[in-house]
Amino acid sequence: MLRGGLELSKELGDRKINVNAIAPGPVETGLFLDDKTDEQIAQVTKLAPIAIGSRVRSCAPTAV
């Protein structure tokens, strides 16, 4: 996502355009985990708002 969903929704709200966004932070998938060390994963995970890595199982029902 180029901009945060909240920022985009504020910008487009005056035009009556709804914005739905899911931004779970890092998600523990093979693509994310495969080429990173444990230290790199820990650093990226700390950047997430709740400082944990998301799992596909917890994100998928929200998106469907």
C-alpha positions in Angstrom: 0.0 0.0 0.0 1.5 3.3 -1.0 -0.3 5.2 1.8 -1.8 4.2 5.1 -5.5 3.3 4.9 -6.4 5.9 7.5 -4.7 8.7 5.6 -6.3 7.6 2.4 -9.8 7.4 3.9 -9.5 10.9 5.3 -8.4 12.2 1.9 -11.2 10.4 0.0 -14.0 10.7 2.6 -15.1 14.1 1.4 -15.8 12.5 -2.0 -17.9 9.8 -0.3 -15.3 7.1 -1.3 -14.9 4.3 1.3 -11.4 2.8 1.9 -11.1 -0.7 3.2 -7.6 -1.8 4.1 -5.8 -4.6 6.0 -2.3 -3.9 7.0 -1.2 -6.6 9.5 2.5 -5.9 9.2 4.9 -8.8 8.7 3.1 -12.1 8.0 4.9 -15.3 8.8 4.9 -17.0 5.3 7.6 -18.9 3.5 8.2 -15.9 1.3 8.8 -13.6 4.3 10.8 -16.1 6.3 13.0 -17.9 3.8 15.7 -15.4 3.1 15.9 -13.7 6.5 18.0 -14.5 9.6 16.3 -14.7 13.0 17.8 -11.3 13.8 16.3 -9.7 10.7 12.9 -11.2 11.4 13.0 -9.8 15.0 13.9 -6.3 13.7 11.1 -6.3 11.2 8.6 -7.7 13.7 9.4 -4.9 16.1 8.2 -2.4 13.5 4.7 -3.8 13.6 2.2 -1.9 15.8 1.9 -4.7 18.3 5.4 -6.0 17.8 4.5 -9.5 16.7 4.5 -11.3 13.4 1.1 -12.1 12.0 0.1 -15.6 10.9 -1.9 -16.3 7.7 -4.5 -18.1 9.8 -5.2 -14.8 11.7 -5.2 -12.5 8.7 -7.1 -14.6 6.1 -10.6 -14.5 7.7 -10.5 -10.8 8.0 -9.8 -10.4 4.3 -12.4 -12.9 3.1 
